[in-house]
Amino acid sequence: MKISIGSDHAGFEYKERLIAHLQAAGHDVLDMGTHSSESTDYPLYIIPAAEAVATGVAERGIVLGGSGNGEAIAANKVKGIRCALCWNDETAELSRRHNNANVLSIGQRMISIEIALQILDVWLKTPFDGGRHARRIREMDFYESGAGLAGMRAIATE
């Protein structure tokens, strides 16, 4: 799988560890930076990582920072991105099964590297359940396209 990854300085250490883990598992990784632990602004690296997924250059993306919150917010500004902030196996699994999350956000200051790697593995192997969850994704996509709440509600009644 081709995976884009980006972090700010507060997620740099985990980014490097996740890249090595992904490559060892046979994944192709696009490293969008940052490339050091020197203070930087996360949108400069997170948005390109998310855009790679939105444009089809990468199948999935990973974004990292101190808490992962700002990174998830920035990634979700990119049309077509469903970025989930995960902190354990269950949030990772449900983000895929129910939300078809295409970008994963992790906070380096919030969890250990061992948990981060476990979350990553669960997130990568978990499929999307579809069904009623697919309708909910369509509703969000329709809203994002500019159709507004009325258009979104029309899908809900299908």
C-alpha positions as CSV (number, residue, x, y, z in Angstrom):
1,M,0.0,0.0,0.0
2,K,1.2,3.5,-0.7
3,I,1.0,5.7,2.4
4,S,1.7,9.4,2.9
5,I,2.9,10.6,6.2
6,G,3.5,14.0,7.7
7,S,4.3,15.5,11.1
8,D,5.3,18.6,12.9
9,H,8.3,18.7,15.3
10,A,6.3,17.2,18.1
11,G,5.5,14.0,16.1
12,F,8.8,13.7,14.3
13,E,10.3,10.9,16.4
14,Y,7.2,8.7,15.9
15,K,7.0,9.6,12.2
16,E,10.5,8.2,11.7
17,R,9.6,5.0,13.7
18,L,6.3,4.5,11.8
19,I,8.1,4.9,8.5
20,A,10.6,2.2,9.3
21,H,7.7,-0.1,10.5
22,L,5.7,0.5,7.4
23,Q,8.7,-0.1,5.1
24,A,9.6,-3.3,6.9
25,A,6.0,-4.4,6.2
26,G,6.4,-3.7,2.5
27,H,4.5,-0.5,2.2
28,D,5.6,2.4,0.0
29,V,5.9,5.5,2.1
30,L,5.7,9.2,0.9
31,D,7.4,11.3,3.6
32,M,6.0,14.8,3.5
33,G,8.1,16.0,6.4
34,T,9.0,17.6,8.7
35,H,12.6,16.3,8.7
36,S,13.7,17.3,12.2
37,S,12.5,18.0,15.7
38,E,13.1,21.8,15.1
39,S,9.9,23.7,15.8
40,T,7.6,24.1,12.8
41,D,4.0,24.7,11.8
42,Y,2.1,21.5,11.3
43,P,-0.2,22.6,8.5
44,L,2.8,22.8,6.2
45,Y,3.3,19.0,6.4
46,I,-0.1,17.7,7.3
47,I,-2.1,19.2,4.4
48,P,0.3,17.8,1.8
49,A,0.1,14.4,3.4
50,A,-3.7,14.6,3.3
51,E,-3.7,16.0,-0.3
52,A,-1.7,13.0,-1.4
53,V,-4.6,10.8,-0.2
54,A,-7.3,13.0,-1.6
55,T,-5.7,13.1,-5.1
56,G,-5.1,9.3,-5.2
57,V,-1.3,9.6,-5.0
58,A,-1.5,7.6,-1.8
59,E,-4.1,5.1,-0.6
60,R,-4.0,6.2,3.0
61,G,-2.2,8.8,5.2
62,I,-0.8,9.2,8.6
63,V,-0.3,12.5,10.5
64,L,1.4,13.0,13.8
65,G,1.9,15.8,16.3
66,G,2.0,16.4,20.0
67,S,-1.6,15.6,20.7
68,G,-2.8,14.8,17.1
69,N,-5.7,17.2,17.4
70,G,-4.4,20.0,15.3
71,E,-3.1,17.5,12.8
72,A,-6.5,15.8,12.5
73,I,-8.2,19.2,12.1
74,A,-5.8,20.3,9.4
75,A,-6.1,17.0,7.5
76,N,-9.9,17.2,7.6
77,K,-9.7,20.6,5.9
78,V,-8.8,18.7,2.7
79,K,-11.9,17.7,0.7
80,G,-12.4,14.0,0.7
81,I,-10.4,13.3,3.8
82,R,-11.8,11.5,6.8
83,C,-9.0,11.8,9.4
84,A,-9.5,10.0,12.7
85,L,-7.5,10.8,15.9
86,C,-6.9,7.4,17.5
87,W,-5.5,6.5,20.9
88,N,-6.1,2.8,21.2
89,D,-7.0,-0.3,19.2
90,E,-10.7,0.2,19.4
91,T,-10.7,3.8,18.1
92,A,-8.5,2.6,15.3
93,E,-10.7,-0.3,14.3
94,L,-13.9,1.7,14.5
95,S,-12.4,4.6,12.5
96,R,-12.0,2.1,9.7
97,R,-15.1,-0.1,10.1
98,H,-17.6,2.7,10.7
99,N,-16.0,5.9,9.2
100,N,-13.8,4.5,6.4
101,A,-11.1,6.8,7.8
102,N,-8.4,7.4,5.1
103,V,-6.0,9.3,7.3
104,L,-4.9,8.3,10.8
105,S,-3.8,10.9,13.4
106,I,-1.6,10.0,16.4
107,G,-0.4,12.2,19.2
108,Q,3.2,11.4,20.1
109,R,2.9,13.0,23.6
110,M,-0.3,11.0,24.3
111,I,0.7,7.4,23.9
112,S,3.7,5.1,23.8
113,I,5.4,4.1,20.6
114,E,4.4,0.5,21.2
115,I,0.7,1.6,21.3
116,A,1.2,3.8,18.3
117,L,2.6,0.9,16.3
118,Q,-0.2,-1.4,17.4
119,I,-2.8,1.3,16.4
120,L,-1.2,1.6,13.0
121,D,-1.3,-2.2,12.4
122,V,-5.0,-2.4,13.5
123,W,-5.9,0.6,11.3
124,L,-4.1,-0.7,8.2
125,K,-5.7,-4.2,8.4
126,T,-9.3,-3.2,9.3
127,P,-11.7,-3.1,6.4
128,F,-14.7,-0.7,6.0
129,D,-18.0,-2.4,6.9
130,G,-20.1,-0.5,4.4
131,G,-23.9,-0.9,4.8
132,R,-25.5,1.8,6.9
133,H,-22.0,3.3,7.4
134,A,-21.6,3.9,3.7
135,R,-24.8,6.0,3.7
136,R,-23.4,8.2,6.4
137,I,-20.2,8.7,4.4
138,R,-22.3,9.7,1.4
139,E,-24.2,12.2,3.5
140,M,-20.9,13.8,4.6
141,D,-19.6,13.8,1.0
142,F,-22.8,15.4,-0.2
143,Y,-22.6,18.1,2.4
144,E,-18.9,18.7,1.6
145,S,-19.8,19.1,-2.1
146,G,-21.9,22.2,-1.3
147,A,-25.4,20.5,-1.2
148,G,-26.0,21.7,2.3
149,L,-28.1,20.1,5.0
150,A,-31.2,19.6,2.8
151,G,-29.2,17.6,0.3
152,M,-27.6,15.6,3.0
153,R,-31.0,14.8,4.6
154,A,-32.3,13.6,1.2
155,I,-29.6,10.8,1.3
156,A,-30.6,9.9,4.9
157,T,-34.1,9.0,3.7
158,E,-32.9,6.7,1.0
